[in-house]
Amino acid sequence: MPTTDTSALVDDLARNIRDLIVSGEIAAGTPLRQADLAERFGTSRTPVREALRQLQAGGLIEIYPHRGAVVRIPTPWEVREAYEVRAELEALAARRAATRLSSDDIDRMREHNDKLFELTRAAARDGAEPSRSQILDEANEHALHPTILAAADNARLQSVLDGVQASLPKNVPGLLLLENASHREENHREHTRIIDALATHDADEAGRLMRDHVIAAGEQVARWYERRSSSLMTR
């Protein structure tokens, strides 16, 4: 196989494995067995090995002698740093969006905020496992954050924020909404306050509220990883 074809295959494998990790389908702390990945993607172990080395260089996995590859668990300080940067970027997006969002946008954000709250509350109460994927989709795709970022209308801002968010799995914020009732309620209240500020075109207030909201969310995520690390260490 030509070198360019081999490089393209390795890049594709690295991207596919990265997507599985960032989406949460492969959880933090999970071993990555070359044979399993080769079978999953219909290839040999050699390109899988190279793809894993690429992901190790990016800090997404660790490769240990005699143990193989394992998905890294982000440290609390890494999470807090990422959310500190994200908070400033999302505050900028909120300030820009405050004068650009339509009344229909505001209504849709209110609708999705309430829907997310009700879905997570119902799942926590009933343990309705089939609804978990729907809840995580709502948390990741339909909450107010993507709407605000789209309304901010700044491609560079979008690109930088995408890079920050790609450094951490996307499923943890949704899991927290399922697991933590007080966080779920506070998340809904904070979203409502942000939407209210956007509805009145108060850019400074929307930016301040968004910054505080993202910092608070980051602290919850950091603590989640602290608990995750502790539970793995005691096994």
N, CA, C and O of each residue as an XYZ file, in Angstrom:
940
protein
N       0.846     -1.196      0.000
C       0.000      0.000      0.000
C       0.879      1.243      0.000
O       1.823      1.320      0.787
N       0.592      2.235     -0.874
C       1.397      3.459     -0.898
C       1.391      4.158      0.448
O       0.446      4.055      1.230
N       2.501      4.886      0.693
C       2.621      5.587      1.971
C       1.491      6.565      2.207
O       0.993      6.691      3.325
N       1.078      7.270      1.136
C       0.004      8.252      1.306
C      -1.299      7.573      1.716
O      -2.059      8.108      2.523
N      -1.557      6.362      1.140
C      -2.761      5.626      1.507
C      -2.695      5.160      2.955
O      -3.690      5.203      3.679
N      -1.509      4.712      3.369
C      -1.326      4.274      4.751
C      -1.532      5.429      5.715
O      -2.191      5.273      6.743
N      -0.976      6.581      5.390
C      -1.125      7.762      6.249
C      -2.585      8.174      6.354
O      -3.067      8.537      7.426
N      -3.285      8.110      5.219
C      -4.706      8.487      5.222
C      -5.508      7.511      6.080
O      -6.413      7.918      6.809
N      -5.173      6.221      5.992
C      -5.874      5.224      6.804
C      -5.636      5.469      8.284
O      -6.571      5.421      9.084
N      -4.391      5.730      8.649
C      -4.064      6.002     10.057
C      -4.811      7.240     10.545
O      -5.362      7.247     11.646
N      -4.827      8.285      9.721
C      -5.537      9.517     10.108
C      -7.030      9.256     10.289
O      -7.644      9.761     11.228
N      -7.614      8.458      9.379
C      -9.040      8.130      9.487
C      -9.324      7.325     10.749
O     -10.301      7.580     11.453
N      -8.469      6.359     11.024
C      -8.648      5.559     12.239
C      -8.541      6.422     13.489
O      -9.354      6.305     14.406
N      -7.529      7.294     13.520
C      -7.353      8.173     14.684
C      -8.581      9.056     14.864
O      -9.050      9.257     15.984
N      -9.100      9.585     13.753
C     -10.282     10.444     13.837
C     -11.500      9.659     14.341
O     -12.257     10.159     15.174
N     -11.692      8.434     13.840
C     -12.843      7.631     14.257
C     -12.754      7.237     15.730
O     -13.750      7.281     16.452
N     -11.562      6.855     16.167
C     -11.390      6.495     17.581
C     -11.569      7.732     18.454
O     -12.194      7.664     19.512
N     -11.016      8.873     18.007
C     -11.190     10.124     18.754
C     -12.671     10.467     18.903
O     -13.107     10.875     19.979
N     -13.445     10.305     17.832
C     -14.877     10.610     17.895
C     -15.590      9.723     18.908
O     -16.471     10.185     19.633
N     -15.206      8.445     18.958
C     -15.813      7.535     19.926
C     -15.497      7.942     21.362
O     -16.338      7.816     22.252
N     -14.280      8.431     21.578
C     -13.879      8.853     22.923
C     -14.562     10.156     23.307
O     -15.102     10.279     24.407
N     -14.538     11.135     22.395
C     -15.106     12.452     22.701
C     -16.618     12.365     22.880
O     -17.190     13.103     23.682
N     -17.268     11.470     22.139
C     -18.720     11.317     22.280
C     -19.090     10.604     23.570
O     -20.241     10.654     24.003
N     -18.113      9.937     24.190
C     -18.373      9.183     25.405
C     -18.712      7.732     25.154
O     -18.923      6.980     26.105
N     -18.773      7.311     23.879
C     -19.073      5.909     23.582
C     -17.978      4.998     24.134
O     -18.253      3.896     24.609
N     -16.742      5.470     24.067
C     -15.641      4.802     24.775
C     -15.295      5.689     25.959
O     -14.811      6.808     25.785
N     -15.541      5.191     27.157
C     -15.445      6.025     28.351
C     -14.009      6.199     28.811
O     -13.135      5.392     28.493
N     -13.781      7.262     29.565
C     -12.477      7.497     30.187
C     -12.107      6.313     31.056
O     -12.942      5.783     31.788
N     -10.834      5.894     30.971
C     -10.362      4.766     31.738
C     -10.510      3.426     31.033
O     -10.079      2.401     31.562
N     -11.114      3.415     29.841
C     -11.344      2.168     29.113
C     -10.082      1.718     28.369
O      -9.456      2.528     27.685
N      -9.698      0.446     28.489
C      -8.571     -0.067     27.688
C      -8.942     -0.075     26.203
O     -10.088     -0.343     25.843
N      -7.969      0.219     25.356
C      -8.169      0.192     23.909
C      -7.330     -0.953     23.349
O      -6.121     -0.807     23.167
N      -7.956     -2.073     23.079
C      -7.247     -3.256     22.603
C      -7.123     -3.209     21.090
O      -8.113     -3.051     20.376
N      -5.896     -3.348     20.614
C      -5.636     -3.229     19.183
C      -6.427     -4.246     18.370
O      -6.947     -3.919     17.303
N      -6.521     -5.471     18.863
C      -7.239     -6.507     18.129
C      -8.716     -6.157     17.977
O      -9.299     -6.348     16.910
N      -9.322     -5.641     19.056
C     -10.743     -5.269     19.007
C     -10.973     -4.118     18.041
O     -11.937     -4.127     17.276
N     -10.090     -3.130     18.076
C     -10.243     -1.979     17.189
C     -10.009     -2.381     15.733
O     -10.704     -1.902     14.837
N      -9.041     -3.253     15.499
C      -8.775     -3.707     14.137
C      -9.990     -4.443     13.578
O     -10.355     -4.258     12.417
N     -10.609     -5.274     14.404
C     -11.807     -5.989     13.956
C     -12.965     -5.024     13.730
O     -13.710     -5.157     12.759
N     -13.113     -4.064     14.617
C     -14.212     -3.106     14.500
C     -14.127     -2.298     13.210
O     -15.141     -2.048     12.558
N     -12.919     -1.894     12.846
C     -12.749     -1.030     11.676
C     -12.274     -1.794     10.431
O     -11.984     -1.187      9.400
N     -12.197     -3.118     10.534
C     -11.873     -3.928      9.376
C     -10.499     -3.684      8.806
O     -10.335     -3.546      7.593
N      -9.506     -3.629      9.682
C      -8.138     -3.370      9.234
C      -7.175     -4.222     10.044
O      -7.601     -4.999     10.898
N      -5.894     -4.084      9.785
C      -4.883     -4.824     10.544
C      -4.492     -4.037     11.795
O      -4.917     -2.898     11.988
N      -3.679     -4.664     12.633
C      -3.274     -3.996     13.875
C      -2.278     -2.865     13.637
O      -2.216     -1.913     14.414
N      -1.500     -2.973     12.562
C      -0.434     -1.981     12.353
C      -0.966     -0.555     12.242
O      -0.477      0.312     12.965
N      -1.950     -0.259     11.369
C      -2.468      1.115     11.331
C      -3.180      1.514     12.625
O      -3.171      2.685     13.003
N      -3.792      0.547     13.300
C      -4.426      0.844     14.592
C      -3.365      1.287     15.594
O      -3.566      2.247     16.338
N      -2.235      0.584     15.610
C      -1.143      0.942     16.518
C      -0.651      2.365     16.251
O      -0.398      3.128     17.183
N      -0.519      2.710     14.980
C      -0.073      4.059     14.623
C      -1.111      5.109     14.989
O      -0.769      6.206     15.430
N      -2.384      4.764     14.803
C      -3.457      5.702     15.162
C      -3.454      5.964     16.664
O      -3.663      7.095     17.101
N      -3.219      4.922     17.449
C      -3.169      5.093     18.899
C      -1.987      5.968     19.315
O      -2.096      6.771     20.241
N      -0.872      5.807     18.632
C       0.282      6.671     18.925
C      -0.055      8.134     18.608
O       0.352      9.045     19.328
N      -0.796      8.337     17.533
C      -1.212      9.694     17.180
C      -2.105     10.283     18.270
O      -1.961     11.449     18.638
N      -3.023      9.475     18.779
C      -3.917      9.950     19.841
C      -3.156     10.172     21.141
O      -3.499     11.064     21.915
N      -2.122      9.363     21.386
C      -1.287      9.573     22.570
C      -0.571     10.919     22.470
O      -0.480     11.655     23.453
N      -0.068     11.233     21.287
C       0.617     12.511     21.097
C      -0.317     13.678     21.338
O       0.116     14.746     21.770
N      -1.601     13.480     21.061
C      -2.598     14.526     21.294
C      -3.106     14.576     22.715
O      -3.912     15.442     23.056
N      -2.641     13.645     23.563
C      -3.010     13.661     24.972
C      -4.333     13.019     25.299
O      -4.819     13.140     26.424
N      -4.939     12.323     24.318
C      -6.260     11.752     24.554
C      -6.185     10.376     25.197
O      -7.108      9.972     25.903
N      -5.093      9.652     24.960
C      -4.923      8.334     25.555
C      -3.524      8.222     26.149
O      -2.645      9.038     25.874
N      -3.342      7.194     26.967
C      -2.031      6.854     27.496
C      -1.686      5.448     27.022
O      -2.563      4.588     26.941
N      -0.412      5.208     26.707
C       0.049      3.879     26.345
C       1.074      3.440     27.379
O       2.116      4.072     27.552
N       0.754      2.329     28.072
C       1.606      1.853     29.162
C       2.319      0.566     28.739
O       1.730     -0.271     28.055
N       3.580      0.406     29.141
C       4.283     -0.849     28.866
C       3.543     -2.034     29.499
O       3.134     -1.982     30.660
N       3.382     -3.091     28.718
C       2.762     -4.332     29.178
C       1.265     -4.189     29.472
O       0.621     -5.171     29.841
N       0.708     -3.003     29.319
C      -0.734     -2.823     29.546
C      -1.461     -2.359     28.289
O      -2.640     -2.662     28.104
N      -0.778     -1.643     27.448
C      -1.412     -1.149     26.238
C      -2.025      0.224     26.433
O      -1.683      0.951     27.366
N      -2.941      0.566     25.531
C      -3.537      1.900     25.509
C      -4.773      1.973     26.399
O      -5.560      1.030     26.482
N      -4.921      3.118     27.061
C      -6.083      3.388     27.915
C      -6.526      4.823     27.670
O      -5.693      5.720     27.541
N      -7.831      5.041     27.605
C      -8.350      6.394     27.445
C      -8.028      7.203     28.701
O      -8.373      6.804     29.813
N      -7.373      8.326     28.511
C      -6.996      9.164     29.655
C      -8.221      9.709     30.362
O      -9.224     10.052     29.736
N      -8.117      9.783     31.678
C      -9.116     10.503     32.464
C      -8.579     11.916     32.668
O      -7.537     12.080     33.303
N      -9.251     12.938     32.152
C      -8.743     14.305     32.334
C      -8.576     14.625     33.814
O      -9.411     14.249     34.637
N      -7.500     15.317     34.145
C      -7.299     15.732     35.526
C      -8.225     16.910     35.843
O      -8.618     17.641     34.934
N      -8.572     17.100     37.096
C      -9.429     18.239     37.450
C      -8.879     19.577     36.985
O      -9.636     20.444     36.548
N      -7.542     19.753     37.078
C      -6.994     21.049     36.665
C      -7.106     21.238     35.160
O      -7.281     22.363     34.693
N      -7.006     20.146     34.385
C      -7.194     20.256     32.936
C      -8.622     20.664     32.610
O      -8.852     21.496     31.732
N      -9.576     20.078     33.317
C     -10.980     20.417     33.097
C     -11.238     21.878     33.443
O     -11.882     22.601     32.683
N     -10.730     22.304     34.596
C     -10.968     23.691     35.020
C     -10.323     24.682     34.060
O     -10.907     25.723     33.759
N      -9.122     24.367     33.575
C      -8.469     25.254     32.606
C      -9.291     25.348     31.322
O      -9.501     26.438     30.788
N      -9.753     24.201     30.833
C     -10.529     24.196     29.594
C     -11.815     25.001     29.756
O     -12.200     25.758     28.865
N     -12.470     24.834     30.890
C     -13.730     25.553     31.104
C     -13.492     27.038     31.361
O     -14.353     27.863     31.057
N     -12.338     27.384     31.916
C     -12.018     28.802     32.093
C     -11.912     29.495     30.732
O     -12.424     30.598     30.542
N     -11.243     28.834     29.797
C     -11.139     29.388     28.446
C     -12.504     29.392     27.767
O     -12.901     30.375     27.141
N     -13.213     28.274     27.903
C     -14.544     28.186     27.289
C     -15.478     29.274     27.826
O     -16.281     29.825     27.074
N     -15.379     29.582     29.110
C     -16.252     30.589     29.711
C     -16.070     31.943     29.041
O     -17.049     32.639     28.770
N     -14.832     32.320     28.775
C     -14.580     33.610     28.124
C     -15.099     33.617     26.686
O     -15.668     34.607     26.226
N     -14.895     32.508     25.988
C     -15.355     32.416     24.601
C     -16.885     32.444     24.525
O     -17.460     33.122     23.674
N     -17.522     31.711     25.411
C     -18.992     31.670     25.376
C     -19.591     32.987     25.870
O     -20.680     33.371     25.442
N     -18.895     33.672     26.760
C     -19.365     35.002     27.170
C     -19.319     35.965     25.991
O     -20.238     36.762     25.801
N     -18.260     35.893     25.206
C     -18.171     36.712     23.994
C     -19.292     36.365     23.033
O     -19.916     37.255     22.455
N     -19.551     35.074     22.859
C     -20.642     34.656     21.970
C     -21.979     35.206     22.457
O     -22.791     35.660     21.652
N     -22.213     35.169     23.768
C     -23.481     35.663     24.310
C     -23.625     37.164     24.100
O     -24.709     37.650     23.777
N     -22.526     37.899     24.284
C     -22.594     39.353     24.063
C     -22.928     39.661     22.604
O     -23.735     40.546     22.319
N     -22.303     38.928     21.687
C     -22.575     39.163     20.271
C     -23.997     38.741     19.897
O     -24.671     39.408     19.112
N     -24.437     37.623     20.473
C     -25.758     37.093     20.118
C     -26.899     37.947     20.647
O     -28.001     37.910     20.100
N     -26.652     38.717     21.706
C     -27.723     39.467     22.361
C     -28.448     40.414     21.406
O     -29.634     40.685     21.591
N     -27.764     40.909     20.409
C     -28.395     41.840     19.463
C     -28.748     41.153     18.147
O     -29.199     41.811     17.209
N     -28.549     39.846     18.066
C     -28.764     39.144     16.801
C     -29.854     38.077     16.874
O     -30.384     37.669     15.841
N     -30.194     37.627     18.066
C     -31.192     36.566     18.208
C     -32.598     37.091     17.926
O     -32.963     38.187     18.351
N     -33.373     36.297     17.208
C     -34.761     36.663     16.931
C     -35.661     36.204     18.071
O     -35.242     35.422     18.924
N     -36.878     36.684     18.081
C     -37.835     36.234     19.102
C     -38.113     34.741     18.964
O     -38.359     34.061     19.959
N     -38.075     34.226     17.725
C     -38.253     32.784     17.526
C     -37.098     32.008     18.136
O     -37.307     30.949     18.728
N     -35.879     32.524     17.998
C     -34.724     31.884     18.623
C     -34.895     31.814     20.137
O     -34.630     30.784     20.759
N     -35.336     32.913     20.712
C     -35.548     32.961     22.163
C     -36.591     31.933     22.581
O     -36.410     31.219     23.567
N     -37.671     31.864     21.834
C     -38.741     30.908     22.164
C     -38.238     29.468     22.075
O     -38.560     28.637     22.925
N     -37.444     29.178     21.038
C     -36.921     27.813     20.895
C     -35.968     27.467     22.031
O     -35.978     26.339     22.522
N     -35.145     28.421     22.454
C     -34.243     28.153     23.573
C     -35.021     27.875     24.855
O     -34.667     26.977     25.619
N     -36.068     28.638     25.085
C     -36.893     28.380     26.274
C     -37.520     26.991     26.203
O     -37.550     26.257     27.190
N     -38.018     26.646     25.020
C     -38.659     25.340     24.840
C     -37.674     24.201     25.092
O     -37.997     23.246     25.798
N     -36.483     24.296     24.522
C     -35.503     23.226     24.691
C     -34.963     23.175     26.111
O     -34.675     22.093     26.624
N     -34.821     24.329     26.753
C     -34.373     24.352     28.146
C     -35.365     23.624     29.042
O     -34.973     22.814     29.882
N     -36.643     23.910     28.864
C     -37.671     23.235     29.656
C     -37.751     21.746     29.316
O     -37.938     20.907     30.197
N     -37.607     21.430     28.026
C     -37.685     20.027     27.606
C     -36.537     19.217     28.199
O     -36.739     18.099     28.674
N     -35.341     19.780     28.169
C     -34.187     19.091     28.732
C     -34.375     18.839     30.219
O     -34.066     17.756     30.717
N     -34.880     19.839     30.924
C     -35.107     19.691     32.361
C     -36.106     18.581     32.641
O     -35.884     17.752     33.523
N     -37.211     18.561     31.893
C     -38.247     17.553     32.126
C     -37.751     16.151     31.754
O     -38.056     15.183     32.450
N     -36.998     16.039     30.672
C     -36.459     14.736     30.267
C     -35.520     14.174     31.324
O     -35.622     13.005     31.694
N     -34.615     14.998     31.803
C     -33.648     14.512     32.787
C     -34.319     14.204     34.118
O     -33.968     13.232     34.788
N     -35.278     15.027     34.496
C     -35.985     14.766     35.756
C     -36.780     13.469     35.674
O     -36.793     12.688     36.625
N     -37.447     13.232     34.537
C     -38.233     12.015     34.370
C     -37.345     10.776     34.350
O     -37.689      9.747     34.930
N     -36.201     10.882     33.679
C     -35.290      9.736     33.614
C     -34.713      9.417     34.985
O     -34.576      8.251     35.356
N     -34.375     10.466     35.737
C     -33.837     10.246     37.083
C     -34.879      9.608     37.986
O     -34.549      8.797     38.851
N     -36.134      9.977     37.784
C     -37.214      9.446     38.617
C     -37.579      8.016     38.223
O     -37.771      7.160     39.087
N     -37.675      7.759     36.915
C     -38.202      6.491     36.432
C     -37.126      5.494     36.033
O     -37.403      4.310     35.840
N     -35.875      5.990     35.908
C     -34.817      5.104     35.440
C     -35.075      4.591     34.046
O     -34.790      3.432     33.744
N     -35.615      5.448     33.186
C     -36.007      5.050     31.831
C     -34.779      5.004     30.933
O     -34.426      5.996     30.296
N     -34.135      3.853     30.890
C     -32.878      3.707     30.149
C     -33.001      4.075     28.668
O     -32.082      4.706     28.145
N     -34.075      3.720     27.964
C     -34.134      4.062     26.539
C     -34.090      5.559     26.257
O     -33.760      5.964     25.142
N     -34.414      6.380     27.238
C     -34.447      7.821     26.999
C     -33.088      8.484     27.201
O     -32.940      9.679     26.947
N     -32.090      7.715     27.658
C     -30.808      8.339     27.992
C     -30.134      8.950     26.767
O     -29.584     10.049     26.850
N     -30.170      8.245     25.623
C     -29.542      8.793     24.418
C     -30.245     10.061     23.969
O     -29.602     11.004     23.507
N     -31.563     10.087     24.103
C     -32.323     11.288     23.748
C     -31.935     12.448     24.652
O     -31.797     13.581     24.192
N     -31.761     12.169     25.918
C     -31.375     13.212     26.876
C     -29.998     13.768     26.545
O     -29.792     14.982     26.552
N     -29.062     12.880     26.257
C     -27.714     13.340     25.947
C     -27.704     14.138     24.648
O     -26.950     15.102     24.522
N     -28.541     13.743     23.674
C     -28.657     14.522     22.437
C     -29.183     15.919     22.730
O     -28.677     16.905     22.193
N     -30.198     16.002     23.581
C     -30.745     17.306     23.945
C     -29.679     18.156     24.621
O     -29.532     19.340     24.316
N     -28.936     17.548     25.540
C     -27.923     18.297     26.284
C     -26.816     18.792     25.373
O     -26.314     19.902     25.544
N     -26.433     17.969     24.402
C     -25.284     18.309     23.586
C     -25.629     19.126     22.349
O     -24.791     19.888     21.868
N     -26.842     18.985     21.822
C     -27.149     19.584     20.533
C     -28.183     20.703     20.597
O     -28.092     21.673     19.844
N     -29.149     20.581     21.472
C     -30.289     21.473     21.382
C     -30.408     22.472     22.527
O     -31.373     23.233     22.580
N     -29.441     22.482     23.444
C     -29.479     23.472     24.510
C     -29.165     24.844     23.939
O     -28.927     24.980     22.739
N     -29.163     25.849     24.782
C     -29.008     27.213     24.282
C     -27.627     27.505     23.718
O     -27.488     28.416     22.902
N     -26.611     26.771     24.119
C     -25.247     27.093     23.704
C     -25.047     27.092     22.179
O     -24.493     28.055     21.647
N     -25.481     26.039     21.455
C     -25.289     26.077     19.999
C     -26.061     27.206     19.317
O     -25.583     27.786     18.343
N     -27.243     27.513     19.823
C     -28.045     28.590     19.239
C     -27.352     29.934     19.405
O     -27.315     30.741     18.476
N     -26.806     30.168     20.590
C     -26.086     31.417     20.854
C     -24.841     31.516     19.985
O     -24.549     32.570     19.420
N     -24.114     30.415     19.883
C     -22.885     30.441     19.089
C     -23.192     30.698     17.615
O     -22.467     31.439     16.951
N     -24.256     30.094     17.105
C     -24.638     30.337     15.709
C     -25.024     31.797     15.500
O     -24.665     32.401     14.489
N     -25.758     32.362     16.459
C     -26.188     33.757     16.341
C     -25.012     34.719     16.472
O     -25.057     35.822     15.928
N     -23.959     34.318     17.187
C     -22.788     35.184     17.342
C     -22.127     35.466     15.998
O     -21.513     36.517     15.813
N     -22.249     34.531     15.063
C     -21.834     34.750     13.674
C     -20.361     35.151     13.573
O     -20.013     36.176     12.987
N     -19.503     34.303     14.167
C     -18.067     34.550     14.127
C     -17.373     33.204     13.923
O     -17.255     32.408     14.855
N     -16.917     32.961     12.694
C     -16.348     31.661     12.354
C     -15.100     31.353     13.164
O     -14.899     30.206     13.563
N     -14.261     32.344     13.416
C     -13.051     32.101     14.196
C     -13.395     31.717     15.631
O     -12.780     30.815     16.201
N     -14.364     32.392     16.206
C     -14.820     32.055     17.546
C     -15.332     30.620     17.580
O     -15.020     29.867     18.502
N     -16.111     30.246     16.581
C     -16.634     28.884     16.491
C     -15.498     27.871     16.434
O     -15.536     26.849     17.121
N     -14.488     28.152     15.618
C     -13.374     27.229     15.440
C     -12.578     27.050     16.731
O     -12.239     25.927     17.105
N     -12.283     28.150     17.406
C     -11.505     28.067     18.645
C     -12.295     27.336     19.727
O     -11.743     26.510     20.454
N     -13.571     27.638     19.830
C     -14.404     26.988     20.841
C     -14.554     25.499     20.551
O     -14.557     24.686     21.474
N     -14.679     25.136     19.276
C     -14.738     23.720     18.916
C     -13.477     23.001     19.377
O     -13.547     21.877     19.874
N     -12.316     23.650     19.212
C     -11.066     23.047     19.642
C     -11.010     22.826     21.142
O     -10.537     21.788     21.604
N     -11.491     23.798     21.905
C     -11.511     23.658     23.366
C     -12.446     22.533     23.780
O     -12.105     21.724     24.643
N     -13.612     22.480     23.175
C     -14.590     21.471     23.557
C     -14.167     20.065     23.147
O     -14.551     19.086     23.787
N     -13.370     19.964     22.072
C     -12.921     18.653     21.607
C     -11.885     18.034     22.527
O     -11.548     16.860     22.375
N     -11.375     18.805     23.478
C     -10.355     18.276     24.384
C     -10.951     17.438     25.506
O     -10.217     16.768     26.233
N     -12.283     17.467     25.659
C     -12.949     16.720     26.724
C     -14.146     15.966     26.151
O     -14.789     16.457     25.224
N     -14.461     14.777     26.685
C     -15.655     14.064     26.239
C     -16.916     14.913     26.403
O     -17.060     15.659     27.372
N     -17.820     14.781     25.437
C     -19.008     15.625     25.420
C     -20.155     15.080     26.264
O     -21.118     15.797     26.537
N     -20.060     13.813     26.680
C     -21.213     13.210     27.330
C     -21.322     13.507     28.817
O     -22.388     13.325     29.405
N     -20.217     13.969     29.444
C     -20.242     14.138     30.903
C     -21.262     15.182     31.365
O     -21.969     14.925     32.340
N     -21.378     16.367     30.704
C     -22.412     17.315     31.156
C     -23.815     16.713     31.142
O     -24.615     16.989     32.036
N     -24.119     15.897     30.139
C     -25.426     15.244     30.111
C     -25.589     14.227     31.217
O     -26.662     14.120     31.810
N     -24.534     13.477     31.501
C     -24.590     12.508     32.598
C     -24.822     13.199     33.935
O     -25.555     12.691     34.783
N     -24.198     14.353     34.119
C     -24.389     15.096     35.362
C     -25.832     15.535     35.543
O     -26.350     15.537     36.659
N     -26.483     15.909     34.444
C     -27.890     16.308     34.536
C     -28.761     15.133     34.952
O     -29.782     15.313     35.617
N     -28.356     13.929     34.560
C     -29.111     12.737     34.950
C     -28.854     12.350     36.402
O     -29.755     11.883     37.099
N     -27.622     12.549     36.848
C     -27.210     12.014     38.145
C     -27.422     12.962     39.315
O     -27.578     12.512     40.450
N     -27.430     14.271     39.058
C     -27.371     15.252     40.141
C     -28.576     16.185     40.072
O     -28.631     17.069     39.218
N     -29.541     15.989     40.971
C     -30.782     16.762     40.922
C     -30.545     18.246     41.166
O     -31.138     19.083     40.485
N     -29.686     18.587     42.128
C     -29.460     20.003     42.419
C     -28.762     20.690     41.252
O     -29.075     21.835     40.925
N     -27.820     19.997     40.627
C     -27.150     20.556     39.447
C     -28.141     20.720     38.300
O     -28.103     21.718     37.581
N     -29.020     19.748     38.130
C     -30.029     19.807     37.078
C     -30.928     21.039     37.249
O     -31.212     21.751     36.286
N     -31.363     21.274     38.470
C     -32.250     22.418     38.727
C     -31.509     23.740     38.551
O     -32.057     24.691     37.994
N     -30.261     23.802     39.026
C     -29.491     25.037     38.897
C     -29.152     25.310     37.434
O     -29.155     26.460     36.995
N     -28.865     24.260     36.692
C     -28.585     24.422     35.263
C     -29.780     25.041     34.538
O     -29.619     25.917     33.689
N     -30.971     24.577     34.882
C     -32.186     25.117     34.268
C     -32.386     26.575     34.641
O     -32.743     27.396     33.796
N     -32.156     26.898     35.915
C     -32.313     28.293     36.361
C     -31.294     29.202     35.676
O     -31.634     30.301     35.238
N     -30.048     28.744     35.585
C     -29.018     29.572     34.952
C     -29.324     29.799     33.472
O     -29.165     30.908     32.964
N     -29.760     28.755     32.790
C     -30.152     28.906     31.389
C     -31.284     29.919     31.246
O     -31.281     30.748     30.336
N     -32.245     29.840     32.152
C     -33.390     30.758     32.085
C     -32.933     32.202     32.252
O     -33.406     33.088     31.541
N     -32.013     32.445     33.189
C     -31.514     33.808     33.401
C     -30.775     34.313     32.167
O     -30.919     35.474     31.786
N     -29.989     33.449     31.547
C     -29.263     33.845     30.338
C     -30.252     34.183     29.223
O     -30.101     35.192     28.533
N     -31.251     33.342     29.055
C     -32.249     33.592     28.013
C     -32.987     34.897     28.277
O     -33.264     35.651     27.345
N     -33.308     35.170     29.536
C     -33.991     36.425     29.874
C     -33.136     37.626     29.493
O     -33.648     38.612     28.962
N     -31.834     37.549     29.762
C     -30.935     38.659     29.410
C     -30.850     38.819     27.898
O     -30.835     39.942     27.393
N     -30.794     37.719     27.182
C     -30.756     37.781     25.721
C     -32.050     38.355     25.152
O     -32.037     39.090     24.164
N     -33.162     38.009     25.788
C     -34.459     38.488     25.305
C     -34.578     40.000     25.419
O     -35.285     40.627     24.629
N     -33.894     40.593     26.390
C     -33.924     42.050     26.554
C     -32.730     42.726     25.884
O     -32.529     43.931     26.039
N     -31.927     41.939     25.128
C     -30.761     42.452     24.386
C     -29.701     43.076     25.311
O     -28.975     43.990     24.920
N     -29.633     42.559     26.542
C     -28.642     43.050     27.501
C     -27.355     42.264     27.317
O     -27.160     41.228     27.951
N     -26.482     42.750     26.454
C     -25.281     42.011     26.080
C     -24.343     41.799     27.263
O     -23.815     40.701     27.439
N     -24.127     42.823     28.070
C     -23.201     42.705     29.194
C     -23.699     41.698     30.227
O     -22.926     40.891     30.743
N     -24.998     41.754     30.523
C     -25.556     40.815     31.497
C     -25.540     39.388     30.947
O     -25.239     38.444     31.678
N     -25.858     39.233     29.679
C     -25.833     37.900     29.067
C     -24.426     37.322     29.115
O     -24.249     36.142     29.416
N     -23.422     38.148     28.819
C     -22.045     37.681     28.869
C     -21.617     37.308     30.269
O     -20.954     36.289     30.465
N     -21.989     38.124     31.255
C     -21.613     37.840     32.650
C     -22.252     36.542     33.129
O     -21.592     35.699     33.738
N     -23.538     36.393     32.846
C     -24.251     35.191     33.274
C     -23.694     33.940     32.602
O     -23.560     32.890     33.230
N     -23.372     34.068     31.320
C     -22.824     32.920     30.606
C     -21.464     32.522     31.175
O     -21.189     31.335     31.352
N     -20.617     33.500     31.460
C     -19.308     33.189     32.024
C     -19.466     32.452     33.356
O     -18.828     31.423     33.579
N     -20.306     32.973     34.228
C     -20.514     32.337     35.532
C     -21.086     30.927     35.371
O     -20.700     30.008     36.093
N     -21.993     30.766     34.432
C     -22.635     29.469     34.190
C     -21.615     28.430     33.728
O     -21.624     27.302     34.219
N     -20.746     28.789     32.802
C     -19.766     27.833     32.273
C     -18.726     27.481     33.338
O     -18.322     26.324     33.448
N     -18.295     28.460     34.114
C     -17.345     28.173     35.202
C     -17.965     27.200     36.196
O     -17.311     26.249     36.625
N     -19.220     27.431     36.565
C     -19.901     26.540     37.511
C     -20.049     25.138     36.929
O     -19.860     24.150     37.638
N     -20.384     25.046     35.651
C     -20.508     23.746     35.005
C     -19.166     23.031     34.981
O     -19.099     21.823     35.206
N     -18.098     23.772     34.709
C     -16.764     23.179     34.698
C     -16.370     22.606     36.039
O     -15.709     21.570     36.107
N     -16.772     23.274     37.109
C     -16.463     22.765     38.444
C     -17.176     21.437     38.691
O     -16.606     20.523     39.288
N     -18.430     21.333     38.228
C     -19.172     20.079     38.365
C     -18.486     18.965     37.572
O     -18.359     17.842     38.059
N     -18.048     19.275     36.355
C     -17.378     18.276     35.519
C     -16.052     17.854     36.147
O     -15.724     16.668     36.154
N     -15.286     18.813     36.676
C     -14.014     18.488     37.324
C     -14.234     17.548     38.503
O     -13.470     16.601     38.693
N     -15.264     17.799     39.287
C     -15.545     16.935     40.429
C     -15.978     15.549     39.970
O     -15.660     14.551     40.616
N     -16.706     15.486     38.854
C     -17.116     14.191     38.304
C     -15.881     13.362     37.961
O     -15.830     12.170     38.263
N     -14.893     13.984     37.336
C     -13.674     13.264     36.984
C     -12.867     12.896     38.224
O     -12.202     11.860     38.243
N     -12.916     13.717     39.242
C     -12.249     13.365     40.493
C     -12.842     12.080     41.062
O     -12.118     11.186     41.501
N     -14.168     12.006     41.046
C     -14.838     10.785     41.548
C     -14.505      9.591     40.666
O     -14.270      8.488     41.159
N     -14.488      9.821     39.356
C     -14.180      8.740     38.413
C     -12.769      8.204     38.639
O     -12.546      6.994     38.647
N     -11.820      9.125     38.823
C     -10.435      8.712     39.063
C     -10.317      7.922     40.350
O      -9.613      6.914     40.402
N     -10.999      8.374     41.388
C     -10.938      7.687     42.685
C     -11.510      6.284     42.599
O     -10.957      5.348     43.177
N     -12.625      6.133     41.876
C     -13.251      4.805     41.785
C     -12.384      3.839     40.996
O     -12.339      2.653     41.323
N     -11.689      4.319     39.954
C     -10.811      3.444     39.179
C      -9.586      3.045     39.978
O      -9.095      1.923     39.852
N      -9.086      3.963     40.806
C      -7.884      3.674     41.595
C      -8.152      2.629     42.681
O      -7.231      1.932     43.109
N      -9.408      2.515     43.129
C      -9.716      1.578     44.198
C     -10.092      0.199     43.681
O     -10.347     -0.712     44.469
N     -10.129      0.036     42.341
C     -10.492     -1.280     41.804
C      -9.315     -2.252     41.906
O      -9.433     -3.409     41.503
